Structures are given as C-alpha cells and as structure tokens.
Amino acid sequence: MITTRFAPSPTGYLHIGGLRTALFSWLWARKNSGKFLLRIEDTDLSRNSDEALEAILKAFDWVGMSYDGDAIYQSKRFDIYAKYIDQLLEEGKAYKCYMTKDELTALREEQMAQGERTRYDGRYRDFTGTPPEGVEPVIRIKAPLDGNIIFDDGIKGEICISASEVDDFVIARAGGVPTYNFVVAIDDALMGLTDVIRGDDHLYNTPKQIVVYEALGFDMPKFYHVAMINNEQGKKLSKRDGATDVMEYKTLGYLPEALLNFLVRLGWSHGDQEIFSVEEMIELFDPKDINKSSSNYNLDKLLWLNAHYIKNSSNNKLAQMLKDFGVDIENHDKLELLLDATKERGKTLVELANQINLILNAPAEYNPKASKKAFKGTAREYLEEFANMLKNWDSTLHTPPEYHAVIDKFVADKEIGFGKIGQPLRVSLLGAMTGSGLDEIMAILGVDETINRIQKAIEFIDNRD
C-alpha cells in the first residue's frame, strides 16, 4: 500500500511551499487508495509554538486535505528513539564521542586552513581507552568509510554520493536528545512509508538517513525531491512574494480549491491543462512527472484561478464564505441577483465583498474625481427626469432587463448618448465610476432606494453649486 506523509515542524506557520509538498504527497496516496499520514516534528521543545501547530492543523482543514489516523508527535516518541540508540551502541554500529566543542572548532579551523572539507575525523570511532572526565558524550553513528551511497530519486534520477561526503554524524546530542536525520529515518520506517515526497533542500539529508536505514535493517522508501518555488524573478521566494502563512491566503480572500490548483501547477503539469478539480488532480497526478527545475510563483495566475473558482461557485456557497468578510446576505431576497451581478468582478472574496457593499450601502460621499466628471452640465436635470420616469414605471420594474428598458427609453426620448445619464446615475448609486451593470444595481436596490440615492445626489449637486 502506498503510504506517504507530511512532516512539518511547529516552529513556524505552514507556508505554501510546505503545502505544495503536502499536496503532492496527499494526491499520490489518494490516487493509490493508500495512506497519507501527518507527523509533527516537534523535538525542538524550546522552539515549538502552539499557535504554529494550530495554524498547521487549521490549514489542512481549510484546504480539505484529510490525513489518515491521528497526527504523530515526535515529542512523544523519545523512548522509541532511545531504544534504537541503545541497539546501535550494543551492535557496535554507533559510539560515544567525547570530543569537546573547542576540539571540534579547532579541527574545523585546521581543515579549512588546509583547504579541506570540514568533517569529523572519527577519532572516537574505535576508542577503547578511558573517557575524559567532565565531558558528556554525544552519540555518533558509524558511516561507511569507502564506496558510494546510491539511491534512485523519482524526480532527479540516480543520486550517487561518495561515502567520504558523509562523516560519522551525531544521532544523539549530549543529554540524549536525538537528532533530526536519526528520528526522521526511524519514524518513516516505523510508519511504513513507501514514498517520501519532500523539498530538495532535504536532498543531502537523504544519504545520512540511508545510513540509519541500513544500520537498523529497515526497508528504504522511494524518495522524490521536489525543486523549490522561486519568486517571479527566479529568486528565493520571500514572505513579500507569497511565502506566507497558508491561512493568510484565506484572510486575503482566496478559495482553497484555487490555491490547491495553483500549487499543483507549480512544478507539475498535464499537457496544457490549467484548471484541475481535486478529483482530476487525484486521477492524473504522478510524482515522476514533477519537473526537475524550480517553478516560479505567479500572483496573476493565482488571481486568475481564484476568479475562475469564484465565478463557478454556487451562490449559496459564496454567501457562506462571505460571512468571514463581514457580508451576511444569506437571507437577502435578492441573493441570486446580487451575486450574479458581482462575482464576475471579484478576483478575491475581499474584492467580492467590497463590490457587494458598494451596492448595499448608500454612498456616504462621492469620489471627487468621479463626481466632478459626472455631475456637470445637464446631469442634475437628467437625474431628476430619470427619477420621475422610474416612479411612472414603478409597478413594472423588477428584473435587470426591465430596468434596462427604462434607460433605453430615456436615452431615446432625450436623443442623448448613454453616458449622459449613465455616468451621473452610476455615481449617484455607488459614489464612484465602478461596479456592476446599472440595470443589475437598480434591480437589486429597487425603485424606492434607487430614487432615494438619486435625490441625495441632486442635493449634493445643489449644495455644491
């Protein structure tokens, strides 16, 4: 059974690079009817954050990526790691190293001075003498002294690392706290992982983890190392570029399906297809198709996708989501018309909420530039006459086409261009030269509110003049 995992550290919030890695792992497990596991790598007790952990779990819930079973916490597994450290010591595959920090620093400086790569020199590898007093040892694993460490990466192909590149690395610090590469290898093996999909910043951790696998006789998973996400200029993605907390995307008004669609296309493709439902992602995804090269974050693409998903969401679903943005229209009698009139204009839920508020809330003021342009010449006269026409047609006005007919009749009767009434009417209703179609706006507001806003605009013109 294909078993994958995502293993974040709760020392910071989940960012989109991490979410993309999790998505790839989740898709591969779901495609194969396998398991997707969540492991919280919280062994660094001094840096763990409850807030960061909560944000990680909320992010998974928000995007709908469910994991199988309970989350596994490394902080609760120290006894397991201790057992394997003891096993390696007993089998002579690991040893106590009494080298002090000063000695290690001196060794590194000497190696650098001679132009050598810095590495532990193995001085305690076969030590049988009396341990120095007052030094609490670390535990080092015996890495191979010659040959190569080879593994097949599902994305990058065969990776061959000379054994000389991997020294006898520390698997437990002084005091017994196990190190990252040691606990990751043990947990991946004990959790039954078959496929490990992770960022290629972990590529050179893999040889060390292979040393642990082989020392303990564990089966090795298949590794896939995914290239990083760069910014639009091809440089390392920063918080300013989008490497921010995943939940911030919710706050900014992005839909989870848009974010997942965006992320799956950062490094993976299926022909020229751009829009993928979650079901299509599961059906089509294969990690061997992930690009070897880095992908670039593109905000315009994300906004385009988000606009697509907003336009294609049901109005009831949008009404529910908009509550998080201070807009409650669930029981509005014109809900369908209101959202049909605005969701083509909102690239985010924030923008959609603003469009809705623009219609529902009478303008407290008028945009100076817009009002100067719209409220001039015959504007006052035409607004008053148009309001009178609305009163006469009141009982027949309900739908946008019916309101559109009023505008057409007014323009025809006055033998004027549409802009002569369209511009002052728009600023009267919304306070600015923006927003949905005038016929849609009036159908949402109704005759009385439309006339009321026109009258207030006329008062503004009179007081201004």
BELFEN-V930721 format. One line per field, one symbol per residue. psi: psi as a letter, one per 20 degrees, with the letter a starting at -180 (. if undefined). Layout:
# BELFEN-V930721
psi->???
This chain:
# BELFEN-V930721
psi->ppprrpmqplirqprhgghgggggggggghhjkbpoqpponkhmhhiqphggghhghhggggiknqrpaqqpphijjhhgghghghghghjjirrppjprhgghgggghgghhjkqppqpjkhjgkpjapqqqjooqrpqqoqqirbqopqopigibppopphiioanqpiprpiipqrghghgggghghikphpoorqjijgjhghghhggghhikqqprpqoopqrpraijjrpprhhiimrphihhghikqqhhggggghhiniqrncjphpprhhhgghhpphijpqhrqqppohhgghggggghghjqqhhgghghihikjonjhjpikgggghhhhiiiohrhggggggghhghoqphrppggghhhhmrdjggghgghhhhhgghjgijogrghhhhhggggggghilrqhhhhgghgghghijrlaaaqhhgghhghrgghggghghhhghggghg.
